[in-house]
Amino acid sequence: MRIALGISYLGTAYQGWQSQPSGQTVQDRLESALGQFATVPIATLCAGRTDAGVHGLMQVVHFDTDLVREPFSWVRGTNRFLPPDIAVQWAQPAPDAFHARASALARRYTYVLLESPVRPSVDAGRVGWTFRPLDGDALRQGATHLIGEHDFTSFRASACQALSPVKHLTRIDISRRGAYWRFDFEASAFLHHMIRNIMGCLLQIGQGLQPPGWMREVLAARDRDAAAPTFAPDGLYFLGPRYGPEWGLPERTAAYDWLP
């Protein structure tokens, strides 16, 4: 039987999603909890790996098991063995043809940014920060140059393992509520550090250090050195993948309503 799970987590205390020898990753903690609940080892496969310090509102994983449990049992039973900053939000049986990564049509991220002369405190680790005022119109003009299918080499980390730098970025929405900016990204897939590198460039534009057209030049350069430094992971949230309706999986979790 194949089971799909929706997972939320704060990434601050972890070395990213993917399992490492240290055991200090979200995947390690999840598989440990699943194993304790099921009393047999369980290996998971996720929709998209996140870096150290990056959060997840609806990471999706699947695994195969011979155990028969009600969906709510997988949720409550696994959560019993998870730390407070990781929780299974939903569980659902899935057809054998379903694959958490390969079945995804798109992936969604949000970056939350605090604009304030004072650094974050109660929201430390949960938002990015800029002390310089941002120009929303300039931000949106700069972002338009990235929409569509492009070679995103300029925004790709040197350690990126993707086979191709060409990705289709379908949406960048930029909004503001009080002191908090929200940047929503959706694409077929993302390169390693791609959003954080885009954020670094957007802040250069929003602060008036570069014109909006500079983003087009950075993209065309296909050279990581042409772009701004990688921005902090703190405010980055993996909203999760989009799947076709044939799989019948949830599209959101309650944590979506927590974001500004």
N, C-alpha and C positions, 0 to 999 in steps of 0.2 A: 504494500500500500504506500502511495506517495502522499506526503503531508506538506502543505505550504503554511508558513508562519509569517506574520507581520511583526516586526521587532522595532521598538523605539529605544533610544539610548542617548545619554550624554557622553560624548567622546573624550572629555577633558582628561580623565584618569587613565586612558587606554592608548596603546601604541598602534592605533588604527583598528580596522576590522579583521584583517587576515591573520590567521594563526601564526604564531612565532614561538621559538623555543622558550622565551621568557614566560609564556602563558598569559601575558598581560595585554590581551586583545579581546575585543568584543566576541569574536568567533570562539575563542578559547573558553570564555566564560559561558557562552550559550551552550556549546557542546558538552561542557562539564555538567551544566544543569540538566540538559536533556538526558545525559547518561545516568545521572543520579535518579531522575524520575522514572526512566524506562528500565533501569537496572541492566542495561546493555549499552555498549558504545554506539553513538549516533554521529555520523558525519554530515555536515550541511554544505549546501552550495548556495551562494548569495546572488542577488541581482546586480550588485555593484559594490566594489570595495571602497571604503572610506579611509582617509589618512588619519594619523594621530591628531587628536583634538577636534576632529570633525564629528558632528552629531548626526543622528538618524531619527527621523520621525516615522518612517515606514520602510525600513529595510525589509526585503522579502527573501526568504530562504525556502529551500525544499530539502526533504530527506526521504529515504525509503525505510520502511520498517515492517516487520511482521506483527507488531503489536496492534491490537484493536482498542482504541480509546475514543471516547466522545471528544469532539473539538474543545469543549470547555475544560476538559481534563488536561489536555495538552497545554492550555493557557495557564490554568491555576497551578497545575502540578509542576510545570517548569519554572514558573515565577517564584515558587516556594524556595528554589535553590539559586536564584539569581540575586545579584547585589541590587541595592535600591535604584541605581542609575541605569539599569537595563530591565526591560519588561516585554514579554510577549503580549501583543495587543489582540491578535486573533489567530485562530488556527482553522484550517479547512482542508478536507481531503481534495486531492487533485488527480486528474488523469495521468497515466504514465507518460503521456506525450508532453506534459507540462514541464518546463525547465525555467527556473527562476531567472536565469540570465538570458538564455537564448530566446525565450518567449516574449521578452520585453520589447515593446514597440518604441519606447522612449524612456528617458530618465529625467527626473526633475530635482532641482536644487534651489534653495533660497539662501541668500546671504543677508544677515541683519547687521546693520551698521549704526553705531551711536555717533552722532555729531554733537560734541560737547567740549568745552574748554577743560573739563575735568574727566579723568580716566574712569572707566567702568568700576563699579563697586559691587552692588547686589547682583548685577548681571555680568560680573567678571567671568570670562571663559565662555560666555554665551553670546557675545556680540563682538564684532570688530569695532574699531574706534578711530575717529579722526577728530582732531581739535580745530581743523581749518573748515570754514563754511564751504558748502558744496553748492554748485549751480545745477539745478535739476534739468534745465533745458539742455545744457552742455552735456550732461551725463547721457541723456536720451539720444542726442544727436550722435555722440560717439558710439553708442551701443548699436545704432542702426547699421554701421559698417560691418558688423559681425554676423548679421542675420543671413542665413542661407548655407549652402554647402561650400566649405572652404578648406584649404590646407592651414591648419592651426599650429604649425610648427613653432611659431613665435611664442605660443602660449603653452608649450609642452615641456614638462620637466625632463631633464637629461636621463633620469632613471625610468622614464615611461616605457612600458613593454607593449604598447599597442602596435599592431601590425601596420597601421596606416594613420597618418596625421589628419586625414580628411574626415571631417565630421559635418553633420547637418544640424546647425543651431537654428531652431524654429522660433524661439521666443526669448526675449529679455524684457521684462516689465519692471519698471522702476517707480516706486511710490514712497510716500513719506507720511508718517504719523508722529507729530511732535518732533522730538529729537531723534527719532529712529527712522532710518532709511531701510527699505526692503527691495532687494534685487532678486527677481525670479527668473530662473534659467530653465529651458527645456531643450533637449537635443536627442538625437538618435543614440548618442553615447558621448562620453567626455574623456579627454586625455588626462593623464596624471598631472595634477596641479592646474589644470586648464582654467577653472573658474577663479581660483585664487590669483592666477596671473592676469586674467582679464580684470579682476577687481583692482589690482595694482595699477593698471593702465587707466581704468575709469576714474580712479581717485586723482590721478595726475590731471585728467581733463576737468573733472568737477571742481578741483581747486584752482583752475586757471593756469596751471603750469604748462599745459599743452593744449592746442586747439582740438576740437572734435575730429577734424580730418586726420589728425595724427594716428588715430586708431587704424585707419585704412592703410597708412604707411607701415605701421607695425605688422599688420596682417600680411601685407605684400612682401615684406622682408623675408619671411620664413626663416627667421633667425631669433633664437631666444634672447640674444644680447640686445635686440632692438626694443624689447619690451621693458616695462617697469619691474622692479623686484616683486617676488611672490608675496602676496598679502597674507595676513594672519589667518589661521584656520578657525579661530574662536567663533566667528559668527556664521559659519557655513553649516547648513542643514541639508541632508539628503532626504528629500520628501518621498522618494521611492520611485519605482518604475511605473510605467503605464502598460497595461495588458489589454488584449482584445476582450470584448464582452463574452466570448465563448468560454473563458475560464471562470467567469463568475466570481472573481476575487474583489475584495474591498478596494476602494480607490483612495481612502484617507483614514486617518486615525484621529482621536480626540485632540492629540497634541497639535494638530494643524491650527486649531483655534487659539492656541497660546501665542503664536507668532503675531507681531504687530501688523 
